[in-house]
Amino acid sequence: MKAWFSLRTVRKKIVMLSKLAGIVLVAAYLLSTALPLSERVSFWLWLGLALLVVLGMDAFLGRFISKPLSHLNASAKRMAGLDFSTPCAVSSQDEFGELSHSLNTMADKLQTALARLEQSLAERKELVDSLSHEMKTPLGIIRAYAEGLQEETDPAKQQKYAQVIVSEVERMNDLIVTLLDLSALESGATALDLSRFDFVELVETVAGRLLLDTPDADFTLEYQLPAHKVFVETDRRRMEQVLDNLILNARKNVCPGGVLRLALTEGDGTLHFSIFNQGRPVPETELPKLWDKFYRDSSAPYRGSGLGLSIVAQILSMQQLPYGAQALADGMRFYFSLPIG
């Protein structure tokens, strides 16, 4: 019974209004004919009451039908023009209210999608500009040495020029492969392949490969690792990428004869990794930029792609793992944490 008399739909409002108007007109007619009045006066009385009923219906339809439709139409026109600044204000408990809510929801989603699209276009433009800039140097070197190779008659110099060209081509190839991998991570095209494994063993393997028995090593290695296995559940290959990039970054930036300190510690169900390299610390204002694509310290004594730390940040962010960089008095420390499992 309650649902039947509910006016939560436009159809029910119109049906109830028409029935009410009919009842009022019949009652007005009966009243006008029952009163001891002349036929002419009764007619004018009934006509006046009927006019009041019509005006009441018109006011009702304007309030509950025409006005909400006008608001909905105006909001739809604004949204069609990509103007989402003013939401639709219809809040009635009927189809118009539901339509208003749907329009506002659609507007919010469209606004979010457009903002993401604009950001994506801006990032794409920045990526193209950065890539063009990065490619300019190796292409210039390749062209210069290729021209020199055509004119040079000394076999030793020809061999040297050819080695430089091959080296620059490999550098370009590494840059493109790394950039494609980073783009796949950022776009979500690459999913994490979770598995449970001993993280201590992984750190020992990567650090041994990159830090031990290296012919050009000019640093003192210090390390602190748990004496037992510590299992984590994450993507082993991706975490190996993280370790590769962080350890290589530390090795490249450690000062001659300086200390490179690697630590893996446990605490509160969490495994903490950190690597410190003695050398010139990055200024505090530059620390957030370390994770940006193509960022490089202009005073660094080596040439890199500027993508390694960006990949580290993306992989760790995908897993919502805390990470960061800290400038110390005598060097730099990079760190991240992951739950023990």
Salt bridges, closest charged atoms under 4 A:
ASP94 OD2 - LYS13 NZ 2.76
ASP129 OD2 - LYS125 NZ 3.05
GLU134 OE2 - ARG296 NH2 2.96
GLU147 OE2 - ARG143 NE 3.20
GLU168 OE1 - ARG171 NH1 3.46
GLU168 OE2 - ARG303 NH2 3.08
ASP181 OD2 - ARG238 NH1 2.99
GLU186 OE2 - LYS293 NZ 3.28
GLU201 OE1 - ARG236 NH2 2.94
GLU222 OE1 - ARG261 NE 3.07
GLU240 OE2 - ARG209 NH2 3.26
ASP244 OD1 - ARG209 NH2 3.08
GLU266 OE2 - HIS228 NE2 2.78
GLU286 OE2 - LYS289 NZ 3.42
ASP297 OD2 - ARG280 NH2 2.08
